[in-house]
Amino acid sequence: MRAFRILGLAAVLGLSLSVASADDFKSGPDKKAAGAFNVKAITGEKAGKTLCYYCQYNAQKRPAVVMIFTQKADDNLVTLVKAVDEVQKNNKDLGTVVVGVSGVKAADFEKIQTTHKLTTPLTIAEDKDGPEKYKLNKEAVVTVLVYKKGDDITKSFAFKNTKDAADKAKDIAAAATEAVK
C-alpha cells in the first residue's frame, strides 16, 4: 500500500513538473526589445525593400508594436496574424510585423497574402535564424513580442508549433490592445 502512495505522489509530482516546464518555455528578450535588425519586406507598402521595421516604428513614435517571429507559414499563423490585424485596424498607431526565420521563403508569404490579404507586413529576416541579439529559441516555431514605446516588453509568447500560437491568438490580440492604450 505504501508503494502505491509513493507511486501516486511521484506521478502527481511528475505532472506538476511537466506543467511548470511547459510554462517556462521562453524565446526572445524578456524586458526590452533588442534593437534594430533588417528584413526584406514581402508584402505591405514596403514590399521588395530591405528595411528595419523596428527603426521605422520607433521613428514614428508608435505607442506599441507586435513582432511575430515565425519558422513556419501556414493557416495557423494566418489565424494569429488576423487577430493582430483586427487590433491594428482599430488602433492605427499600433506597429505590426511578421518576420520569417529559419527557412521561411518569400513564396510562402506571397501565397498566404494572395489568399488572405493580411494587413500586417510579412517579411523575411536578413539573418536566416533571426536577429542574434533577440535570442530566439530554436525550438520556438513562433515567438511573439509585444512592446511599448521605449522598448519595454509588456508580454511575450513562445510556441513550439503554430497550432498553439493560433489557439492563443485572442490572448495575443488582448496583449496588443492593452499595450497600445
Buried (B, 14 or more C-beta within 10 A) or exposed (E): EEEEEEEEEEEEEEEEEEEEEEEEBBBBBEEEBBBEBBBBBBBBEBBEEEBBBBEBBBEEEBBBBBBBBBBBBBEBBBBBBBBBBBBBEEBEEBBBBBBBBBEBEBEBBBEBBEEBEBBBBBBBBBBEBBBEEBBBBEEBBBBBBBBBBEBEBBBBBBBBBBBBBBBBBEEBBBBBBBBBE
